[in-house]
Amino acid sequence: MDYKFKCEFIDIYNEKCKVFQNRQEFYNDKEIYFPKRITLTPKYKDHDLLYPQGADVFFSKRVLDAFAVENIVGYDVVKGECFYCTVKTTDKA
């Protein structure tokens, strides 16, 4: 995960958000943080499946639509609450 793109994490027990400056700062922190917002470089913009370190699997809308058409079950679409995380790409390389 590239921290220069300001990935935001949340301590769900204290509802405290934090942006780490680097990977070592994340590992050294005593609290347990979950990804809240992940920002990726443009090369990931058209990917249908993302599995960033520290987060769960993210499917593109195209894949979720195909799942619905094919009646595929066994996955959850999280749209809120404490484990909700957004993934976006930036125009900056």
N, C-alpha and C positions, 0 to 999 in steps of 0.2 A: 504494500500500500504506500503510495507516495504522499507524504504528509505536507508537501509544499502546496497542495491544492486544498488545504483547509478541511480535512475530514473532521467532522464533529462527533464526539462521543458523549454518552449520557450515563451517569451513575443512577440506575433506576431506583435504588434504595433511598437516595437523598435527592433525587430529581435535579442533580447538578450537571450542567453541560461543561465540556472542556474540549479545547483544541490543543493537541499535543504538538510540540515543535519537531519531534523526531521519534523514531521507533523506540529508542532507549528510554526516553521520558515516559512513553506509554508503559513499557515493561517495568520501570522503577516505581510507578505509582501504586500505592497500597490499596486503592479502591478498585472495584470491578466495574469496568465501563463496557457498554455495548455501542455499536455504531448507530448514529442517529442520522447522519448525512455523509454520504461518500461522494466525493468529486473525483472523476477520472479524466485522463487525457483524451483528446479527440479520437485517438485510434480505437477506442472502445464504443464509439457512437452507434455503429450498426451491428454490434454483437447481439445475438439472441439469448445468450446465456452468460451470466457473470457470476463468479464466485470469489469475491474479494476476501483477502485475509481478514479474519476477525468478524466476518458477517456470514449470512446464509446465502443461499442461491437466489439469484434474481433472473427471472425470465422476461423477455421482451413482450410487448403487447401482441405482437405477431404470433409468438409461441402460445400465449394464453388463449388467444382466439382459436388457434388450431386445436388446442386441448378441448375447448368447448365444442367445436364442430365434431371432433372424433369421440366425444363423451369420455375423455380421459379423466379419471378421478385419482384421489390419493395425494393431493397437494393443497396447501392453504394459500390463499391470497390475503395478505395482511395489509389492512388499510388504515390502521390506527393503533392506539394503545401503546404500551411501553416497548414493544419489540418492533414497532414500525420504523423503517429506515428508508430514506430516499437515496437514489443513486442518480447522478446526473453527470454529463460530460461538459468540459469546458472547451472553449475555443483555443486556449493557450496550450502549446505543446510542452 
